[in-house]
Structures are given as structure tokens and as C-alpha cells.
Amino acid sequence: MKRDSLPKIIFLYIFFVAASTILLLFVANSLNYRAAYKNTSNILYKQAVNLSNIHRADFFSEDENAKNKTNEVLSSIAGSEDIRIFLIKTDGTVVFDSDKYSDNEINYKINNFDAVLMGKEHVWTGDFYGIFNEKYMSVFAPVANDFDTNGYIVLNIPDHYISDSTKSYLIVDLTLILIGIGISLLFFMYYIIYINRPIMYIARAVETYNKGRFDVQFDRNNGGSIGELELALSDMAKKINDAEEYQKDFLSNISHDFRSPLTSIIGYLEAISDGTIPKENIDRYINIVLFEANRLKDLTQDILILGELDANTMRLEKSTFDINNVIKHVIETFEGVCSSRNIHFELSFDSVSTYIYADETKYQQIIYNIVDNAIKFSKDNSSIDINVEVPDEKSKKAVISIRDHGSGIKETDIDKIWNRFYKSDESRGRNKKSSGLGLSIVKGIIQAHNETIDIKSVYGEGTTFIFTAALSDDKIQDADTQ
């Protein structure tokens, strides 16, 4: 790959952690401030109500001694708790100010004082009618005597006191955030090692595949979805590589199979044309040319069928037909070659008619190719046994077997017979017309019908092909075995 995405991922992780930390600290600080603000206001309000209830008779009393004693109490409380206390009449006159009590500078009036607003709320934040030069929390409670509100007691504390009280909580919050960052770092390292790195390796492998090299192997033992992806890609690469090798072999084989008859045809025609071949032998050599031409025609037809199989576009025109009749018609086409070699057929059918539901032309091709193969490997003066039976009506399958008594197949070669262009040594010696595609076509048609085919062979004794076909409903006519 031209550019590794890991630096971007690391940058995004750092950015996310930094942004999240700042945001969390801001939120935590805000929440801590709100909690401290509420807690402080509640404490001050309870204290204001308590003072109002205890000293309400003396706050605005005409008795100077009683009023002085009360003011001393308020001054003492203000000094010990580092708060500022006001006593304000409903007309806005401040009759007590703990900060000015020692200077006897009391009885000043607050402009724009709103007693109605004071009665609606019990806590404010601000400069309290311009008295303070900074932000304060002001908590107040009404002072009532004989059910009449005479004024208000106001307890004031600087707002920065509340902010400062949250610093200890902020340290705790920061500690928790750092622990969270540590945990996220572990997950990030896990992602880098066990997710990102394998994905990058896969990406590079795919790029290598794109360049036409399929030798990259995944030797990492990754589990889960990534491991499955590696296995899938490795399997895909192997199949593509095998397909390329097959394509090379295919072209090589088809070139050989086309070149050989073409060379013969051209050679004989040139010999006929220039008079090299005597006139009395022309018919013989024309028959050879026709034979080679038919080889080309059959090979071309087989390749066309293979093209359908490769593209998975084989169209099946299914219908109900009697497989027994199809078998009989196919073996009639081999009457000439079988007569010359004294090969005869032994037919065994479970019923007079066995109706199956399949593509009749395709099943005719299956039987033709297998019978042709059986004749090719059969010994002279031998038989080919064809059997059709319905072993289990519940399975709704007909089982067709075709057995020859010929040379058989070596155990090491059994799996190879389905390969395209595969020809055994016996085949090359006995039948020059064989293309090596017949059994590949058989297997492709069987698979297209979702049926099964099996082979049993004993070298030197013979081979049996066994395949299935779907029975047509209500079309089995039982009768005596033929």
C-alpha cells in the first residue's frame, strides 16, 4: 500500500483522548460546582432560617441592649465562618452588616431594593444590588414577627470559595479519567496488534493478488472473523492460482488436440492436391480427413458444453421421460462399433418404465458419454451391464449403474478421471478420437441437476459408474425385471 493508515489512527486516538479528557474535566467540574453550590446554599439557608427563628424578636427591636447582643452574635458567626451577614428591612435599609459592624457604619440604604422579589426566592448569585465587587452567593430568609415580615437576614459567601471547594473532587475525577485512558490504551494496543496489523497484512496481500501474484500465505493464527477472512482470501488465492494453472494447461491441451487433426487434414489435402497420393488411394485418405474433421467437430461441441458448465449458466429444460427408453436409444447408436468387437449389452430394469424428471437431452449426454467410455475400455467379446432400479421409493430417486468388464482404473487415477483433458494411457492407445472431456461433462451435468455420481473400479477387472436421477411423481410403473 502507498500509505499506511496506522499514523492516522494513532493521531485520531490521541485527539479523541485529549478532547474527551478536556470535555470530561469540564463536565465533571461543572457537575461538582453545581453539587457544591446546591449543598452550600442549603446549609446557609438552614442557618439563616435558624437564626431568623431564634432572634427574630431582637433583630429589629427598639431595645438597644437586645439588639446589640444579637448583632454581636451575628458578628461572631460571620467571623468564625468567614461569611458576611446583612440584616435588611423591607424598605432596603441595612441595619446590620458584619463587615461594617466594628466601624459602626450601619443603617445605609440599598437603592432599587425589591422586597417582593426577595420573598419569592432564597438564593441569588451576583453582586447583590452592587454591594460586592465580585461574584457572591447570597442566601436569605425572611424575618417575621407576629406574622408580619419585618425584613431579611442575608448570608453571603464569595463564589470562588465554592469553586475552590471542588478542586479536591477534580483531582479524584482526573484520577478516574486517567484510569479510563489507561484502559482505553490497552484496548487500543489490542486493536493495533490483533486487528489493525492483520487487516494491513490482508490489504497488502490483496494488493499483491491484484498484481497477479498469489503466493502470499497467511501464517498468522488469528481467530474470529479476521481469521476466517484470512482463510477465505487464502482459499480464494489458491483457487485463482489453480484456475490460472488450469487455464494454461487447458490452452496447452486444446492446442495439442486441435493441432494434431488439423495437421493431418492439411497434410492429406495437400498430398491429394499436388498428386502425391495415387488416385486409387484418394477415397481412403478422404475418409481419414473426414475422421479428423469429425474429431474437431466433437471437440468443439464438448468445449461449448464446458463453457456452459464453467459459467454456471447451464439451462435445464426439465420434463418427465422414461430413462429406460433413453438408455435403449443410446446403445443403438453404438451398434456398429459393438458388433465389430463383439461387445453386447445386458439390461436390467426394475420396471417396464421408470419416469424421471430431468433434462432429457442432458441425461442422454450422460449415458452416451459413460457408455462410450465403457466401450473404449472394454475387452473384445465382453459385455456392458446397465441397471436401473428404485431401491427406496421414499427417497424418490432412480439409481442407474453402467458397468464394463474392461481394463479398470488404477486406484491412484480414480480421482483424476473427472479432470478435463485427462486421458489414461489405455485411452490414448485405444481411441485416438477421445478428447478427455466426456467425464468432466458428465459430472457437470449431474451437479447441475443436484444429483450424485460415484465410481467403483478394480484395476484389470472393470469399472462401474453409479448415478442418480429424480423420479417423477406418480410415474413409476412396476413390472417384472427385463
Order of alpha helices (4+ residues) and beta strands (2+ residues): alpha-alpha-beta-beta-beta-alpha-beta-beta-beta-alpha-alpha-alpha-alpha-alpha-beta-alpha-alpha-beta-beta-alpha-beta-beta-alpha-alpha-beta-beta
